[in-house]
Amino acid sequence: SRGIKASSVCVAFSSELQRAHETCELALASMAGHEQETWSSERIRRDWRLNERHYGAVQGLFKNDSTLAEKYGADKVMEWRRSLHGRPPPMEHDHEYYVPPPAPL
């Protein structure tokens, strides 16, 4: 068999996103192959720091959209895309992709 055996992996990491978790499960199950051991979700650790970056007000727009550069400036758009510290403008509540935070318990 080629690659890593499932039995040699103690824990796997995925982002908080459901599709990332499911992809991780599929990859680990595929790795297990013919081994008797099956993977359980308890061995997958979710970590928010692996989540995709949120682009605020420009979320959902194409990075090469000329209107972005016209509105904010090409240098600013490149800073948002390439810098760890560049922050796009925040998303307004009326943005089509806005999801309100969960209510406190």
N, C-alpha and C positions, 0 to 999 in steps of 0.2 A: 504494500500500500504506500502511496505517496503522500507527502505532506504531514501535518500534525495529527496525532491521534487524539481523539476526544478525551481519553483517559488521562492524557498528560496536561490537560487544561483544568485548572482549579476554579477559575472564575473568568467571566467575560463581561465586558462593559458595553453599554449602549447609551444613547441619549435618552431623554424622557419621552421622545416621540414614539407613539405606538408602532408606526411602520418600521422604525429602527430596531425596536425590541423584537418584533416579529421576524425581521431579516436576520437578526442575531440568532434567534431560535432555529431558523431554517439552516443557517450555516453550521451551527453546532450539531444539529441532528444529522446533517449530511456528513459532517466529519466523523460522527460516531459510526456511520456505515453499518458494518456487520457486527460491531461490538455489542455485547449484551447491555452494557450501560446505556441508559437513555438520559438525555439532558432534561433537567427540570428548570423551570423559570427562576427558582430560588438561587441558582448559580449565576444568574445574570444580574449585574448591578447597573441600575440606571443612575446617570449622573447628569444634572442640568448643564454642567460645563461642556458637555459634548453636543448640546443642542445647536441647531443652525442659528446663525446670526439673524437678528431682527433688524430690518432696515427702516423702521419708523414710517414717516410720511411717504417714503419712496418704495415701500414694500409692494411687491407685485409688478413693478415697472421693470422694463428691460434695461440692463446696465448700459447698453449702447444707444438708448433712446436719446435723440438729439435734444428733446425738450428738457431733459434732466440737466444737461450741460448749459443750455440756454438760461434756465431758471436759477441754478445754483452755482454754475461755473465748473468747467471741466476739471480744474485742479481739486476743487472741493469734493466732487463726485469720486475722483480717483483716491483721495484721502479716505473717504468712507469705505471704499472697497478694499484698500490695501493696508490701512493702518489699524493697529489694535486700539488706538486711542481716538480715531475719527468717529464722530457720532452724527448720524443723519438727524434731521429735524424730527421731533416726536410725532407720532401718529395722532391725529385728531379723532374725537369720538364718532364723527360722521364718516370716517374713512370706510370704504367697502370691506376691508379686511379686519376692522377693529373688533376685538373680542374683549368684553369687559372682564376685569379680574373676578375670580370667584368670591362670593360673599363670605365674610368671616363666619366661623362656626359658632 
